[in-house]
Amino acid sequence: MDKVFKVTLFGLAPNEHNTLGSIFKLAASRNRKYAVVGEAERGSAEIAIVDADDPKAIEAWKAFSVHSAKIPFVRVTKATTPAPPDAFIIRRPMTLKRVLDVLDEVTIKVFNFVPENKVGGEGELDEESKKALDTALKSVESKAKTGIKALVVDDSEMVRKSMGLQLGLFGLQIDYAEDGESALEMTKKTTDYDIVFLDIMMPGIDGYKVCKTLRADKYFKNTPIIMLTGKDSRFDKLKGTMAGASLYLTKPVEKSLLDEVIQKFLPQLAGK
């Protein structure tokens, strides 16, 4: 799903306005887009870019933010002093990479917007999408951890990354396993997983057997186990239920459904 984020500007030189316009046009083919709105439409803006080297721009932003405190803002500055860990900074001169990296970080951390609107698709990603996914993963790694731990088991690297990205937005600490054998070895060493996401069709030990084995372990008897599969049949769901699955989700998983899983099994994270 494409998304256009509206950006309002405070200060900046005319050539920098032109630079931003050119960058946003060059990025128009991405599913994460940006568009500058004029002062008359400023109230609809979702992100503010403020010239931190211009006192008048800072004052204008402060006056505006009194009534729009929830809008995240990005500072543009030539200063090289260390920034606060939660600040969004674009260093001058503005380049395409600097601008898009920071704005993408804003949309991930503030709006929980990720490159894929579905989690766990099996298809191949193009290079741009892979890069966006890796960049998003790095961004969520800096999110404060809640102390809640998840295990994601899937033989697809893309599925593991997609799941890690979405779960990371909730502040979960995540471990990954590529197959059933690895998952069982990991659960022998670590028994403090709060939730397990488990693919069914994997080489070697399949997800059904992994689920049954975990349920026979006293440490995982009541742990939520969410089975993931590309299949969608009553028989498969029944088989998953008989193996001890808490829930059965068909891939690719809609983000809204994953949110519902979090609300149901990890309610302390709901709304994060």
C-alpha positions in Angstrom: 0.0 0.0 0.0 1.4 3.4 -1.0 1.5 6.2 1.5 2.1 9.9 1.0 3.3 11.7 4.1 2.6 15.5 4.1 5.6 17.6 5.1 5.5 21.2 6.2 8.6 23.4 6.2 9.8 26.1 8.7 12.6 28.3 7.3 15.2 26.8 4.9 16.7 28.7 2.0 14.9 28.8 -1.4 17.6 26.4 -2.9 16.9 23.9 -0.1 13.1 24.1 -0.8 14.0 23.2 -4.4 16.3 20.4 -3.2 13.6 18.8 -1.1 11.1 19.1 -4.0 13.6 17.3 -6.3 14.3 14.6 -3.8 10.6 13.9 -3.3 10.0 13.7 -7.0 12.9 11.3 -7.4 11.4 9.2 -4.6 7.9 9.2 -6.1 8.3 5.5 -7.3 8.6 4.3 -3.8 5.6 3.1 -1.7 6.7 5.6 1.0 6.4 9.1 -0.5 6.6 12.6 0.7 5.0 15.9 -0.4 5.5 19.4 0.8 2.3 21.3 1.7 2.0 25.1 1.8 1.3 27.2 4.8 -2.4 27.2 4.1 -2.4 23.4 4.4 0.0 23.3 7.3 -2.7 21.9 9.6 -2.8 18.7 7.6 0.9 18.1 7.8 2.2 14.9 9.4 5.9 15.8 9.6 7.6 19.2 10.1 11.1 20.1 8.9 12.6 23.0 10.8 15.7 25.0 10.0 17.4 24.7 13.4 20.0 27.3 12.4 17.3 30.0 11.9 15.9 31.5 15.1 12.8 32.9 13.3 12.1 29.4 11.9 12.4 27.9 15.4 10.0 30.5 16.8 7.5 29.9 14.0 7.7 26.1 14.8 7.2 26.7 18.5 4.1 28.8 17.8 2.7 26.2 15.5 3.5 23.2 17.8 1.4 24.7 20.6 -1.6 23.4 18.8 0.1 20.6 16.9 2.3 19.0 19.6 2.0 15.5 18.2 3.6 16.3 14.8 7.1 14.9 14.8 9.7 17.4 13.6 13.1 17.1 11.9 15.9 19.6 12.5 18.0 20.7 9.6 21.4 22.0 10.7 25.0 22.3 9.8 26.0 21.7 13.4 28.0 18.5 14.1 27.4 18.4 17.8 25.9 15.1 19.1 22.1 15.0 19.0 19.8 13.6 21.6 19.1 9.9 21.0 15.4 10.6 20.2 16.0 13.6 17.9 15.7 13.5 14.1 18.5 15.4 12.4 19.3 16.1 8.8 22.8 17.5 8.4 23.6 20.1 5.9 24.1 20.0 3.0 20.9 18.0 2.3 21.4 15.0 0.1 18.9 12.5 -1.2 20.2 9.8 1.2 20.3 12.0 4.2 16.8 13.3 3.7 15.2 10.0 2.9 17.0 8.0 5.6 15.8 10.4 8.3 12.2 10.8 7.0 11.9 7.0 6.6 13.1 6.7 10.2 10.4 9.1 11.3 7.7 7.1 9.6 8.9 3.8 11.1 9.4 5.0 14.7 6.5 7.5 14.9 3.8 6.1 12.5 4.8 2.4 12.6 4.8 2.5 8.8 6.9 -0.3 7.2 7.7 -1.0 3.5 5.4 -4.0 3.4 1.7 -3.8 4.4 1.6 -7.6 4.8 3.9 -9.7 6.9 5.5 -12.9 5.7 5.0 -13.0 2.0 7.0 -15.7 0.3 7.9 -13.9 -2.9 11.3 -12.4 -3.7 11.9 -8.7 -3.0 13.7 -6.4 -5.5 16.9 -4.8 -4.3 15.2 -1.5 -3.3 12.7 -3.3 -1.2 15.4 -5.4 0.5 17.3 -2.3 1.3 14.2 -0.6 2.7 13.5 -3.7 4.8 17.0 -3.9 6.2 17.0 -0.1 6.9 13.7 -0.5 8.8 15.0 -3.4 10.8 18.0 -1.4 11.9 15.7 1.4 13.0 13.5 -0.7 15.1 16.5 -2.3 16.8 17.0 1.1 18.6 13.5 1.0 20.0 13.4 0.6 23.8 13.0 -3.1 24.6 10.1 -4.3 26.8 11.8 -7.4 28.2 9.3 -9.6 26.4 10.9 -12.2 24.2 9.7 -13.9 21.0 10.9 -16.7 18.8 10.3 -16.6 15.1 10.8 -19.9 13.2 10.7 -19.9 9.4 12.9 -21.2 6.7 12.3 -18.0 4.6 14.8 -15.1 5.4 12.3 -12.6 4.1 9.6 -13.9 6.4 11.9 -13.8 9.4 12.9 -10.2 8.6 9.3 -9.1 8.0 8.2 -10.7 11.2 11.1 -9.2 13.1 10.3 -5.8 11.8 6.7 -5.8 12.8 7.3 -7.4 16.2 10.3 -5.1 16.8 7.9 -2.1 16.6 6.3 -3.4 19.8 9.7 -3.5 21.5 10.0 -7.3 21.6 13.4 -9.0 21.8 13.5 -11.5 19.0 15.4 -14.7 18.3 15.2 -16.5 14.9 15.4 -20.1 13.8 15.6 -21.3 10.2 14.2 -24.8 10.8 12.5 -27.0 13.4 15.7 -28.6 14.6 17.3 -25.3 15.4 14.1 -24.1 17.1 14.0 -27.1 19.4 17.7 -26.7 20.2 17.2 -23.0 21.1 14.2 -23.8 23.3 16.3 -26.3 25.2 18.8 -23.5 26.0 16.3 -20.7 26.5 12.9 -21.3 28.1 11.9 -17.7 28.6 10.1 -17.1 25.3 6.8 -15.3 25.9 5.4 -16.1 22.4 6.5 -18.3 19.5 5.7 -17.7 15.8 6.1 -21.1 14.0 6.0 -21.9 10.3 4.4 -25.2 9.4 6.1 -26.3 6.2 9.8 -26.5 6.8 12.6 -28.9 5.7 13.2 -31.6 8.3 11.0 -31.4 11.3 7.7 -29.6 10.4 5.9 -27.1 12.5 3.3 -29.5 13.8 6.0 -31.7 15.4 7.8 -28.7 16.8 4.5 -27.5 18.3 3.8 -30.9 19.8 7.3 -31.2 21.3 7.0 -27.7 22.8 3.6 -28.5 24.3 5.1 -31.6 26.0 7.7 -29.4 27.7 6.5 -27.9 31.0 8.1 -24.6 30.2 6.1 -24.1 27.0 2.8 -25.8 28.1 1.1 -22.4 28.2 3.2 -20.3 25.9 1.3 -18.8 23.0 2.3 -20.6 19.8 1.1 -18.9 16.6 1.4 -21.1 13.6 2.2 -19.5 10.2 1.5 -21.2 6.9 0.8 -20.5 3.2 -2.1 -22.9 3.4 -5.6 -22.1 4.3 -7.8 -25.2 4.8 -9.9 -26.5 7.6 -7.9 -29.7 7.8 -4.6 -27.8 8.3 -6.2 -25.6 10.9 -7.6 -28.6 12.7 -4.2 -30.3 12.6 -2.5 -27.2 13.9 -5.1 -27.0 16.8 -4.5 -30.7 17.6 -0.8 -30.1 17.7 -1.4 -27.5 20.4 -1.3 -24.2 18.4 -2.9 -21.2 20.1 -3.8 -19.6 16.8 -3.4 -20.3 13.1 -2.5 -17.5 10.6 -2.2 -17.7 6.9 0.8 -16.0 5.2 1.1 -13.3 4.1 -0.2 -12.0 7.5 -2.0 -8.7 7.5 -0.5 -6.2 9.9 -3.9 -5.7 11.5 -4.1 -9.4 12.3 -0.7 -9.4 13.8 -1.8 -6.4 15.9 -4.8 -8.4 17.1 -2.4 -11.3 18.1 -0.4 -8.9 20.2 -3.5 -7.5 21.8 -4.8 -11.0 22.6 -1.7 -12.7 23.9 0.5 -9.8 25.0 -2.0 -7.2 26.1 0.6 -5.3 28.0 2.1 -4.3 24.6 -1.2 -3.1 23.1 -1.1 0.4 21.9 2.7 0.6 21.7 
